[in-house]
Amino acid sequence: MRLTHTQAVGLMVANAAMWSIAGVVTRQLESARSFEVTFWRSLFTVVALLVILPLLQGRGVFQKMRSAGPILWISGLCWATMFTAFMVALTLTTVANVLITLAVGPLLTALVARVTLGHPIPWRTWGAIVIAGLGITWMFADQIGGGVLLGSFVALGVPIAGAINWTVVQRSHAQGHDIDLVPAVMVGAVLSTLLTLPLSWPFQASGVDISWLAMLGLIQLAIPCALSVLCAQVLKAPEVSLLALLEVIFGITLAWIGAGEVPGPNVLTGGCLVLLALVGNEWLGWRQRS
């Protein structure tokens, strides 16, 4: 399946919209908390991908996964960390804090790639890292000593694991072994389900909670992750990065409208600095390449 550029852009916007519903849906839960939230979402992601993967790649995909080697499982462990840290963070702090913290992922990835792979960091990216760091510091300035700050630190596990995952994938690619990201997502969902199961006991989720989390597993995670791989075959990396930032805007807006979660002035100011740094970095890089 090959998309046109316009179709890929539209699909990435739709993916960002689907990713962004996690915060507002989490606020609708009645009794599910912390690791149980992650368990149910990951479990339903596994169920969804058991159907989606053969449709996209044929029935032989599971045989390929068994012979993929340890790199697939390392990538899967990174995905499991991202899934778990993201949902736990949403139960500890505001949606805006989580999404803005996640947005620094591309800059953190650049730093990890510089240290581990020797990739040079251009001056524009160094500037973006400094500005984004100031934004995060400003955003967290009034949260010291509370559970809100703890949630933000947990959320940092997502971009850290994402940076490690990207580095593993790039190193494997340089050695001639490409990792299929959608099966890696499924491995991550399986590991996340198994790791959070004992931490979720005794279960407290109501039937309504399980319905919400089933929707997250299918619509917020499995479908957009699979579709984003198709988009990445057509769009350039800066386009994907910029369009993915729409998740932050959509997610904060949905939590504001759907859950009455109004971001504070420090969060808005710091978040704007982070987003401007990211957009400026990608735009300058795009112009330079053009």
Backbone bond lengths (Angstrom), bond angles and torsions (degrees), N, CA, C in turn:
res aa  C-N    CA-C-N  psi(-1)  N-CA   C-N-CA  omega(-1)  CA-C   N-CA-C  phi
1 M - - - 1.469 - - 1.521 108.79 -
2 R 1.334 116.51 120.45 1.461 121.84 -177.67 1.517 109.68 -119.46
3 L 1.323 116.90 124.02 1.451 122.34 -178.70 1.517 110.90 -91.50
4 T 1.324 116.71 152.53 1.456 120.40 167.20 1.524 108.26 -77.63
5 H 1.331 117.07 167.50 1.457 120.40 -179.65 1.528 110.87 -61.86
6 T 1.325 116.92 -43.08 1.470 120.58 -179.97 1.517 111.09 -63.75
7 Q 1.329 116.94 -41.32 1.461 120.29 178.51 1.530 110.89 -64.20
8 A 1.329 116.27 -40.44 1.463 120.20 -179.28 1.527 111.16 -65.24
9 V 1.349 116.59 -40.89 1.464 120.02 177.49 1.526 110.39 -62.37
10 G 1.332 116.56 -47.65 1.465 120.44 179.12 1.520 112.00 -61.08
11 L 1.326 116.12 -38.48 1.458 120.04 -179.71 1.526 111.34 -69.71
12 M 1.339 117.71 -35.99 1.462 120.16 177.20 1.524 111.44 -67.38
13 V 1.326 117.14 -35.95 1.473 120.20 175.16 1.527 109.16 -63.57
14 A 1.341 116.54 -42.58 1.467 120.33 177.83 1.526 110.83 -64.31
15 N 1.332 117.36 -39.25 1.465 120.92 176.91 1.525 111.07 -60.77
16 A 1.336 116.53 -45.41 1.469 120.39 178.85 1.524 110.86 -59.97
17 A 1.335 116.06 -39.27 1.469 120.11 178.23 1.528 110.63 -64.74
18 M 1.333 116.84 -40.88 1.474 119.77 179.32 1.526 111.20 -68.79
19 W 1.337 117.37 -42.26 1.475 119.77 177.23 1.524 111.23 -60.34
20 S 1.323 117.27 -32.90 1.469 121.47 -170.30 1.523 113.87 -75.46
21 I 1.329 118.75 -9.77 1.473 119.71 -174.41 1.521 112.74 -80.07
22 A 1.335 118.13 -9.51 1.467 120.02 -174.48 1.522 112.07 -58.01
23 G 1.331 117.08 -43.70 1.461 119.86 -176.35 1.506 113.01 -64.07
24 V 1.332 117.60 -51.77 1.459 120.31 -176.78 1.526 111.19 -67.24
25 V 1.332 118.30 -33.97 1.465 120.62 177.60 1.524 110.38 -68.00
26 T 1.328 116.44 -41.43 1.467 119.61 178.88 1.526 111.31 -59.02
27 R 1.325 116.82 -33.14 1.461 120.39 -179.99 1.533 112.46 -72.96
28 Q 1.325 118.31 -10.86 1.462 121.44 178.47 1.529 112.33 -91.11
29 L 1.327 117.69 -6.86 1.463 120.61 -176.01 1.524 110.95 -68.35
30 E 1.324 115.07 142.58 1.467 120.90 -176.59 1.522 112.53 -88.26
31 S 1.343 117.44 -48.05 1.462 119.59 -173.33 1.521 114.45 -139.20
32 A 1.322 119.52 -13.63 1.470 121.22 178.66 1.522 109.56 -68.72
33 R 1.322 116.63 137.48 1.450 121.08 -177.34 1.528 110.88 -138.11
34 S 1.308 115.38 155.29 1.465 125.60 168.39 1.527 113.24 45.34
35 F 1.354 116.90 -119.47 1.459 120.54 -172.03 1.520 112.56 -66.86
36 E 1.321 117.99 -26.37 1.469 119.34 178.76 1.522 110.77 -65.66
37 V 1.320 116.81 -34.91 1.464 120.70 177.25 1.529 109.74 -60.65
38 T 1.332 115.77 -44.76 1.464 120.55 178.94 1.527 110.70 -64.90
39 F 1.335 116.52 -42.82 1.464 120.16 -177.90 1.520 111.85 -56.96
40 W 1.326 117.55 -50.88 1.462 120.03 -176.41 1.520 111.64 -67.35
41 R 1.327 117.59 -41.26 1.472 119.11 179.18 1.522 110.81 -63.25
42 S 1.333 117.41 -44.30 1.461 120.82 -179.60 1.521 111.23 -65.81
43 L 1.333 116.91 -39.94 1.464 120.31 179.43 1.524 111.03 -60.72
44 F 1.317 117.34 -45.85 1.461 120.11 -179.52 1.533 111.43 -71.84
45 T 1.329 117.54 -25.54 1.463 120.21 173.40 1.525 109.98 -65.62
46 V 1.331 116.72 -42.81 1.466 120.55 177.10 1.523 110.80 -59.59
47 V 1.321 116.78 -47.03 1.465 120.70 -179.53 1.528 110.63 -59.90
48 A 1.344 116.30 -43.55 1.460 120.10 -179.27 1.524 111.76 -64.86
49 L 1.337 117.02 -43.29 1.458 120.43 -178.06 1.520 112.48 -70.80
50 L 1.324 117.96 -24.94 1.465 120.52 174.12 1.526 111.15 -61.97
51 V 1.320 116.48 -25.93 1.465 121.67 176.66 1.527 110.88 -91.86
52 I 1.344 116.57 -43.84 1.463 121.31 -173.64 1.528 112.26 -69.18
53 L 1.339 117.38 -42.66 1.458 120.28 -175.72 1.529 113.41 -58.98
54 P 1.337 119.52 -49.05 1.473 118.42 177.99 1.524 112.55 -63.05
55 L 1.335 118.03 -31.06 1.459 120.22 178.16 1.527 111.16 -66.90
56 L 1.333 116.89 -37.63 1.458 121.28 -178.04 1.525 112.80 -81.35
57 Q 1.342 116.70 -39.01 1.459 119.86 -169.13 1.523 114.21 -124.13
58 G 1.330 117.88 3.83 1.454 120.09 179.78 1.521 112.00 87.65
59 R 1.332 115.49 167.36 1.464 119.84 -175.72 1.519 113.06 -70.13
60 G 1.321 117.10 -17.62 1.458 119.35 -179.31 1.512 114.20 -75.56
61 V 1.337 117.46 -2.08 1.458 120.10 -175.99 1.526 112.04 -62.64
62 F 1.331 117.68 -35.08 1.464 119.69 -177.76 1.527 111.24 -72.36
63 Q 1.334 116.68 -32.64 1.453 119.84 174.28 1.522 110.52 -66.13
64 K 1.331 116.13 -40.28 1.468 120.34 177.55 1.529 110.51 -62.54
65 M 1.339 116.71 -37.50 1.463 119.69 179.35 1.519 111.35 -64.05
66 R 1.319 117.00 -38.18 1.463 120.12 -178.89 1.525 112.02 -66.84
67 S 1.329 116.59 -27.68 1.462 120.04 -177.96 1.530 112.09 -104.36
68 A 1.321 117.78 13.49 1.470 121.06 -174.38 1.519 113.21 -76.16
69 G 1.319 118.14 -20.83 1.454 120.02 179.25 1.525 112.63 93.30
70 P 1.333 116.39 178.56 1.472 121.07 -173.57 1.529 114.34 -68.18
71 I 1.347 118.09 -24.70 1.462 119.70 -177.35 1.521 111.26 -61.11
72 L 1.331 116.93 -38.00 1.468 120.31 178.15 1.525 110.61 -59.89
73 W 1.323 116.96 -38.45 1.455 120.71 -178.17 1.525 111.65 -75.56
74 I 1.336 116.29 -32.49 1.468 119.00 174.86 1.523 109.82 -65.43
75 S 1.334 116.36 -45.08 1.463 120.41 176.11 1.527 110.38 -61.29
76 G 1.329 116.26 -41.92 1.466 120.34 178.30 1.510 112.51 -61.25
77 L 1.339 117.10 -37.96 1.466 120.37 177.82 1.521 110.92 -65.17
78 C 1.337 116.23 -36.91 1.474 119.63 175.87 1.524 110.13 -63.79
79 W 1.333 116.53 -44.27 1.461 119.69 177.53 1.527 111.05 -61.19
80 A 1.333 117.21 -41.63 1.467 120.42 179.01 1.528 111.10 -60.49
81 T 1.329 116.58 -40.46 1.465 120.85 177.30 1.526 110.65 -62.81
82 M 1.335 116.03 -43.17 1.469 120.00 179.57 1.528 111.10 -63.30
83 F 1.347 116.48 -45.89 1.468 119.93 -179.53 1.529 110.63 -59.29
84 T 1.334 116.02 -45.98 1.464 120.59 -175.02 1.524 111.23 -70.11
85 A 1.326 117.12 -48.55 1.467 120.28 -178.09 1.527 111.14 -61.95
86 F 1.326 117.25 -38.89 1.464 120.97 -178.50 1.527 111.73 -62.31
87 M 1.312 116.89 -51.29 1.465 119.75 -176.13 1.525 111.84 -70.66
88 V 1.336 117.48 -38.63 1.474 119.75 177.65 1.527 109.96 -64.08
89 A 1.337 116.90 -40.90 1.464 120.66 179.48 1.524 110.99 -61.63
90 L 1.328 117.25 -38.29 1.471 120.26 179.21 1.522 112.48 -63.55
91 T 1.339 116.47 -25.38 1.465 119.04 178.11 1.530 111.90 -85.09
92 L 1.337 117.68 -8.46 1.461 121.29 -176.55 1.519 113.96 -109.64
93 T 1.331 117.82 -23.89 1.458 120.02 -175.38 1.523 109.58 -144.44
94 T 1.306 116.66 -176.54 1.463 120.54 -175.54 1.525 111.03 -76.73
95 V 1.320 115.10 158.33 1.458 121.36 177.60 1.524 110.51 -60.64
96 A 1.333 117.17 -41.69 1.460 120.99 -179.11 1.527 110.96 -60.87
97 N 1.342 117.21 -44.57 1.462 120.15 179.45 1.526 111.48 -59.46
98 V 1.328 115.70 -44.48 1.466 120.16 -177.95 1.523 111.07 -64.47
99 L 1.322 117.13 -49.36 1.461 120.56 -174.79 1.518 112.32 -67.09
100 I 1.324 116.66 -38.76 1.471 119.08 179.31 1.529 110.27 -69.43
101 T 1.325 117.07 -37.21 1.462 120.20 175.85 1.519 110.69 -62.60
102 L 1.334 117.01 -41.57 1.464 121.12 178.35 1.525 111.85 -63.83
103 A 1.328 116.65 -29.89 1.470 120.92 -174.75 1.524 112.91 -65.15
104 V 1.344 118.18 -19.72 1.468 119.56 -179.71 1.523 111.42 -78.80
105 G 1.321 117.16 1.21 1.458 121.54 -177.26 1.525 115.16 -51.20
106 P 1.357 119.39 -49.39 1.473 119.39 -179.50 1.525 113.58 -59.77
107 L 1.334 117.23 -36.45 1.459 120.29 -179.89 1.527 110.91 -72.69
108 L 1.331 116.12 -39.52 1.460 119.76 177.10 1.530 110.25 -65.55
109 T 1.327 116.71 -36.94 1.459 121.00 176.97 1.525 111.11 -61.96
110 A 1.340 116.47 -40.08 1.466 120.39 178.05 1.531 110.87 -60.99
111 L 1.334 117.11 -40.20 1.467 120.61 179.00 1.525 111.42 -66.13
112 V 1.348 116.30 -44.83 1.469 119.96 179.97 1.530 110.34 -63.78
113 A 1.332 116.72 -41.37 1.466 120.35 178.95 1.527 111.00 -64.50
114 R 1.326 116.81 -33.35 1.469 120.45 178.22 1.520 110.02 -65.96
115 V 1.329 116.85 -42.21 1.460 120.75 -176.11 1.525 111.40 -75.28
116 T 1.336 117.44 -43.58 1.466 120.87 -171.84 1.524 113.97 -91.55
117 L 1.323 117.64 -35.25 1.460 121.16 -175.48 1.519 112.98 -109.70
118 G 1.339 117.39 -8.89 1.445 120.67 -179.70 1.514 114.42 76.09
119 H 1.352 116.50 17.10 1.457 119.40 178.92 1.533 109.54 -68.22
120 P 1.318 118.56 128.66 1.469 119.79 178.93 1.523 111.34 -69.14
121 I 1.325 115.66 148.30 1.466 121.31 177.31 1.520 108.28 -108.01
122 P 1.332 119.54 117.17 1.472 120.73 179.80 1.523 111.06 -67.31
123 W 1.356 114.96 161.79 1.462 119.77 -176.77 1.521 112.14 -59.63
124 R 1.340 117.15 -35.48 1.469 119.75 -179.06 1.531 111.05 -62.90
125 T 1.341 116.67 -36.36 1.464 120.08 179.67 1.518 111.10 -73.01
126 W 1.351 117.44 -37.91 1.470 119.77 174.35 1.525 110.18 -59.28
127 G 1.334 116.43 -43.51 1.459 119.68 177.76 1.515 111.97 -61.96
128 A 1.348 116.45 -41.21 1.466 120.31 178.74 1.522 111.24 -64.62
129 I 1.337 116.79 -38.08 1.468 120.42 178.79 1.527 110.61 -62.72
130 V 1.322 116.62 -43.10 1.471 120.63 179.70 1.528 110.49 -64.64
131 I 1.335 116.77 -46.95 1.476 120.19 -178.42 1.529 110.81 -64.82
132 A 1.348 116.86 -43.65 1.463 119.97 179.10 1.525 110.70 -64.15
133 G 1.341 116.48 -37.70 1.463 119.67 177.28 1.524 112.13 -62.50
134 L 1.329 116.11 -40.10 1.463 119.97 175.65 1.523 111.10 -63.59
135 G 1.331 115.45 -39.86 1.464 119.57 179.23 1.514 112.37 -63.31
136 I 1.341 116.46 -44.65 1.467 120.37 178.59 1.529 110.41 -64.27
137 T 1.329 117.14 -42.02 1.472 120.73 178.58 1.525 111.01 -61.69
138 W 1.324 116.14 -43.40 1.462 120.25 178.62 1.526 111.18 -63.54
139 M 1.325 115.91 -40.00 1.459 120.67 -177.76 1.529 111.25 -65.79
140 F 1.338 117.15 -37.51 1.461 120.92 -176.01 1.530 113.18 -90.55
141 A 1.341 117.48 -0.66 1.463 120.83 -172.64 1.522 113.09 -60.17
142 D 1.341 116.84 -35.31 1.468 119.39 -176.56 1.520 112.15 -99.79
143 Q 1.357 118.10 18.05 1.462 120.48 -176.59 1.514 112.73 -114.87
144 I 1.327 116.95 2.50 1.464 120.25 -175.11 1.526 110.26 -62.54
145 G 1.347 114.12 131.47 1.453 119.67 175.82 1.500 115.18 92.51
146 G 1.323 119.39 3.06 1.457 120.51 -178.55 1.504 112.85 -121.11
147 G 1.346 115.74 169.97 1.455 121.52 177.16 1.512 112.28 -64.62
148 V 1.337 115.88 -24.63 1.459 119.83 178.56 1.520 110.08 -61.37
149 L 1.345 116.57 -42.19 1.459 120.52 179.14 1.525 110.38 -67.86
150 L 1.323 117.79 -37.41 1.463 121.21 176.50 1.521 110.27 -58.77
151 G 1.328 116.34 -43.19 1.456 120.13 178.48 1.518 112.52 -61.56
152 S 1.327 116.20 -36.96 1.459 120.15 178.75 1.522 111.22 -67.25
153 F 1.339 117.05 -37.84 1.458 120.16 177.11 1.528 110.73 -67.46
154 V 1.325 116.88 -38.70 1.472 119.78 175.54 1.524 109.76 -62.15
155 A 1.336 116.59 -41.61 1.465 120.93 179.21 1.518 111.66 -60.82
156 L 1.334 117.92 -29.93 1.468 121.19 177.94 1.525 111.77 -61.06
157 G 1.335 116.66 -22.39 1.459 119.71 177.23 1.516 112.77 -61.53
158 V 1.334 116.75 -25.90 1.467 120.35 -178.72 1.533 111.30 -70.14
159 P 1.353 119.95 -56.02 1.467 117.73 178.75 1.523 113.75 -65.87
160 I 1.343 117.60 -29.32 1.461 119.77 177.37 1.526 110.25 -65.46
161 A 1.351 116.32 -48.91 1.470 120.23 177.94 1.515 110.97 -64.37
162 G 1.341 116.60 -35.95 1.458 120.07 178.44 1.515 111.50 -64.75
163 A 1.334 117.20 -40.79 1.463 121.17 178.62 1.525 111.09 -64.24
164 I 1.333 116.23 -42.03 1.471 120.05 177.31 1.526 110.31 -64.03
165 N 1.325 116.09 -42.26 1.462 120.98 179.74 1.528 110.64 -60.23
166 W 1.330 116.91 -47.37 1.454 120.90 -179.47 1.526 110.82 -61.31
167 T 1.333 116.71 -40.64 1.456 121.02 179.76 1.523 111.07 -64.25
168 V 1.336 116.35 -42.42 1.468 120.58 177.89 1.523 110.60 -61.64
169 V 1.338 116.39 -43.94 1.463 120.82 -179.68 1.526 110.33 -63.69
170 Q 1.336 117.53 -43.63 1.456 120.85 -179.11 1.527 112.04 -66.57
171 R 1.312 117.09 -41.12 1.465 120.01 178.48 1.532 110.43 -64.31
172 S 1.321 116.05 -42.18 1.461 120.14 178.30 1.527 110.86 -63.03
173 H 1.353 116.39 -41.08 1.461 120.53 178.67 1.529 111.17 -62.68
174 A 1.336 116.62 -40.29 1.465 120.86 179.27 1.521 111.57 -64.22
175 Q 1.328 116.56 -26.83 1.463 121.43 179.01 1.525 112.38 -90.71
176 G 1.353 115.96 4.74 1.462 119.96 176.46 1.509 115.31 88.41
177 H 1.342 117.54 15.83 1.463 121.01 -179.56 1.535 108.50 -125.01
178 D 1.325 116.63 102.41 1.462 120.55 -179.78 1.523 110.56 -84.36
179 I 1.336 115.30 143.01 1.459 121.84 178.07 1.522 109.00 -102.82
180 D 1.320 116.37 129.45 1.458 121.03 175.13 1.531 107.65 -80.80
181 L 1.332 116.86 116.76 1.456 120.40 -169.99 1.518 113.71 -71.21
182 V 1.336 118.77 -32.18 1.462 119.05 -178.06 1.530 111.23 -66.55
183 P 1.349 119.95 -47.60 1.470 118.46 172.48 1.523 113.02 -58.69
184 A 1.345 117.08 -34.31 1.466 119.52 177.54 1.524 110.86 -64.32
185 V 1.337 116.73 -36.78 1.464 120.64 175.16 1.521 110.62 -61.67
186 M 1.338 116.31 -41.57 1.460 119.71 179.29 1.527 111.37 -64.98
187 V 1.346 116.80 -42.19 1.464 119.95 176.04 1.527 110.01 -59.57
188 G 1.334 116.13 -41.51 1.456 120.09 177.96 1.514 112.37 -61.95
189 A 1.331 116.55 -41.28 1.465 120.45 179.05 1.525 110.78 -65.40
190 V 1.347 117.06 -39.03 1.473 120.53 178.06 1.526 110.08 -63.91
191 L 1.332 116.75 -47.65 1.468 120.32 -179.95 1.525 111.25 -63.27
192 S 1.339 116.38 -41.10 1.460 119.74 179.15 1.522 111.01 -62.64
193 T 1.334 116.66 -40.33 1.471 121.07 178.15 1.521 111.04 -62.01
194 L 1.333 116.32 -46.04 1.467 120.63 -177.43 1.532 111.74 -69.00
195 L 1.331 116.54 -38.96 1.470 120.31 -177.03 1.525 112.44 -71.76
196 T 1.335 116.86 -34.13 1.469 119.46 -176.76 1.524 113.38 -91.30
197 L 1.341 117.49 -10.72 1.465 119.47 -179.74 1.531 112.46 -57.76
198 P 1.337 119.74 -54.28 1.472 118.07 -179.85 1.521 113.48 -65.22
199 L 1.336 117.59 -26.50 1.455 121.04 179.77 1.522 112.30 -79.43
200 S 1.329 116.54 -12.70 1.464 121.30 -177.79 1.519 112.85 -92.33
201 W 1.318 116.73 -10.74 1.462 120.66 -175.11 1.523 111.19 -81.92
202 P 1.344 119.92 139.12 1.477 127.31 -3.17 1.533 111.29 -78.94
203 F 1.313 116.55 144.22 1.453 121.22 -179.34 1.528 110.94 -64.71
204 Q 1.329 115.39 139.04 1.461 120.79 179.07 1.526 112.42 -123.74
205 A 1.323 117.52 -5.78 1.462 121.27 -175.10 1.526 110.99 -64.97
206 S 1.322 115.46 137.28 1.456 121.08 175.17 1.526 109.15 -83.44
207 G 1.326 115.59 172.99 1.456 119.64 176.84 1.515 112.21 -61.15
208 V 1.332 115.75 -36.61 1.469 120.11 177.27 1.515 110.40 -64.79
209 D 1.342 116.66 -42.67 1.463 120.61 178.66 1.529 111.15 -58.91
210 I 1.334 115.97 -45.87 1.460 120.28 -177.96 1.523 110.36 -63.70
211 S 1.326 116.87 -36.11 1.474 120.14 177.33 1.526 110.89 -64.13
212 W 1.341 116.98 -44.42 1.463 120.79 177.52 1.526 111.09 -61.14
213 L 1.324 116.37 -44.43 1.465 120.29 -176.52 1.524 111.72 -72.16
214 A 1.332 116.55 -29.79 1.469 119.50 173.43 1.524 109.95 -64.15
215 M 1.324 116.56 -40.55 1.459 120.36 177.61 1.522 110.53 -63.22
216 L 1.343 117.42 -40.62 1.457 120.02 177.79 1.527 111.15 -62.10
217 G 1.325 116.23 -44.10 1.457 119.66 -179.08 1.515 112.36 -59.29
218 L 1.327 116.70 -38.65 1.463 120.98 -178.36 1.519 112.16 -84.24
219 I 1.349 116.37 -56.16 1.468 120.84 -168.68 1.524 112.25 -86.62
220 Q 1.338 117.34 -35.28 1.468 118.90 -175.34 1.527 112.78 -88.48
221 L 1.336 117.18 -20.05 1.457 118.33 -174.85 1.528 113.14 -124.33
222 A 1.333 118.08 -60.71 1.467 120.25 -172.05 1.527 112.40 -62.99
223 I 1.333 117.59 -52.21 1.466 120.66 -175.71 1.524 112.33 -65.64
224 P 1.354 120.29 -52.37 1.467 118.18 -178.65 1.524 113.79 -65.15
225 C 1.343 118.62 -32.96 1.462 119.82 177.56 1.524 110.88 -64.05
226 A 1.333 116.51 -41.02 1.461 120.15 178.33 1.521 111.26 -67.43
227 L 1.333 116.76 -41.99 1.462 120.34 -177.78 1.528 112.15 -71.62
228 S 1.327 117.35 -31.47 1.466 119.74 -179.34 1.519 111.41 -65.01
229 V 1.336 117.36 -28.20 1.462 120.33 176.64 1.527 109.75 -65.70
230 L 1.332 117.58 -39.15 1.462 121.25 176.37 1.530 110.84 -64.33
231 C 1.340 115.78 -40.78 1.468 119.73 179.63 1.519 111.53 -64.47
232 A 1.343 116.62 -38.58 1.460 120.78 -177.48 1.523 112.16 -66.54
233 Q 1.335 117.42 -18.17 1.463 120.56 177.37 1.526 111.37 -75.89
234 V 1.332 117.37 -17.06 1.463 121.87 -175.99 1.523 111.45 -112.62
235 L 1.337 117.51 -43.24 1.457 121.88 -175.08 1.521 111.32 -85.43
236 K 1.329 115.49 151.78 1.451 120.54 173.91 1.524 109.91 -78.81
237 A 1.329 116.05 157.91 1.467 121.01 -176.17 1.527 113.18 -54.31
238 P 1.362 119.52 -43.94 1.474 118.28 178.64 1.530 112.67 -62.24
239 E 1.329 117.05 -36.02 1.467 119.57 178.36 1.518 110.56 -64.41
240 V 1.326 116.56 -44.13 1.463 120.39 179.07 1.524 110.43 -61.83
241 S 1.339 116.62 -44.38 1.473 120.95 -178.86 1.523 111.48 -61.64
242 L 1.333 116.40 -45.32 1.460 120.11 -177.88 1.523 111.35 -67.64
243 L 1.329 117.31 -43.46 1.462 120.23 -179.53 1.528 111.09 -67.36
244 A 1.333 117.15 -34.04 1.462 120.34 178.27 1.525 111.65 -65.82
245 L 1.356 117.45 -25.99 1.461 120.50 178.45 1.526 111.95 -64.83
246 L 1.321 116.84 -18.46 1.463 119.57 176.97 1.524 111.38 -60.18
247 E 1.342 116.90 -24.14 1.463 119.88 177.69 1.520 111.02 -58.05
248 V 1.338 116.56 -39.45 1.466 120.32 -179.74 1.523 110.59 -62.66
249 I 1.333 116.21 -47.92 1.469 120.76 -178.57 1.519 110.63 -65.93
250 F 1.328 116.60 -47.74 1.469 120.51 179.36 1.523 111.03 -61.01
251 G 1.335 116.35 -45.83 1.468 120.70 -174.64 1.515 112.77 -64.46
252 I 1.347 117.03 -44.84 1.466 120.32 179.02 1.522 110.47 -65.35
253 T 1.335 116.71 -40.15 1.465 120.64 179.41 1.523 111.59 -64.43
254 L 1.332 117.11 -43.95 1.464 120.76 179.58 1.527 111.43 -63.41
255 A 1.346 116.59 -42.55 1.471 119.60 178.62 1.519 110.88 -65.81
256 W 1.325 116.77 -33.19 1.470 121.71 178.50 1.525 110.15 -68.13
257 I 1.330 116.19 -47.72 1.467 120.80 -176.89 1.527 111.73 -78.53
258 G 1.336 116.51 -44.03 1.461 120.48 -171.88 1.505 115.62 -88.11
259 A 1.341 117.71 -18.57 1.463 119.61 -177.93 1.519 112.75 -131.64
260 G 1.327 117.59 3.86 1.462 120.86 179.03 1.512 113.42 64.72
261 E 1.334 117.28 26.33 1.459 121.46 -177.94 1.529 108.90 -93.39
262 V 1.311 116.09 92.74 1.464 121.29 -175.03 1.524 109.20 -86.68
263 P 1.342 118.47 119.83 1.469 119.94 178.80 1.522 111.28 -68.20
264 G 1.334 116.61 140.39 1.453 121.62 -179.91 1.523 111.63 -73.20
265 P 1.339 116.66 167.41 1.473 120.58 -178.05 1.530 112.80 -61.31
266 N 1.352 117.78 -36.84 1.467 119.48 178.44 1.520 111.54 -65.25
267 V 1.332 115.37 -38.81 1.462 119.79 179.28 1.522 110.57 -66.08
268 L 1.321 116.65 -43.69 1.462 120.24 179.84 1.530 111.40 -64.45
269 T 1.337 116.58 -43.92 1.463 120.03 -179.75 1.527 111.24 -65.75
270 G 1.323 115.74 -49.73 1.465 119.31 179.04 1.514 112.07 -63.15
271 G 1.342 116.60 -39.68 1.459 120.32 179.05 1.518 112.45 -63.77
272 C 1.331 116.07 -39.25 1.472 119.82 177.77 1.529 111.08 -63.62
273 L 1.340 116.83 -39.45 1.457 120.04 177.42 1.526 111.14 -62.37
274 V 1.333 116.47 -43.62 1.467 120.61 179.58 1.526 110.91 -62.69
275 L 1.335 116.54 -47.76 1.462 120.09 -178.26 1.523 111.70 -65.59
276 L 1.334 117.18 -40.73 1.463 120.01 177.90 1.529 111.19 -63.12
277 A 1.331 116.46 -39.49 1.465 119.85 177.96 1.518 111.10 -62.53
278 L 1.335 117.00 -43.57 1.460 121.10 -179.39 1.523 111.59 -66.95
279 V 1.327 115.91 -48.17 1.468 119.71 -179.71 1.527 110.85 -62.82
280 G 1.342 116.94 -43.77 1.454 120.33 179.42 1.514 112.16 -61.91
281 N 1.339 116.65 -40.97 1.461 120.76 179.65 1.527 111.22 -62.24
282 E 1.339 116.22 -47.37 1.465 119.65 -178.24 1.532 111.18 -68.73
283 W 1.333 116.94 -38.28 1.462 120.28 -178.05 1.527 110.95 -67.22
284 L 1.333 116.92 -44.31 1.461 120.31 178.14 1.527 111.47 -63.84
285 G 1.339 115.57 -39.80 1.452 118.95 177.70 1.522 111.79 -64.93
286 W 1.318 116.07 -38.94 1.449 121.57 178.79 1.533 110.30 -62.98
287 R 1.337 116.35 -45.67 1.470 120.53 179.05 1.532 111.16 -62.83
288 Q 1.327 115.62 -40.24 1.453 119.32 -178.24 1.527 111.04 -65.15
289 R 1.316 117.29 -41.79 1.456 120.78 178.53 1.513 111.91 -68.76
290 S 1.344 116.76 -33.95 1.460 120.36 179.95 1.525 111.30 -70.17
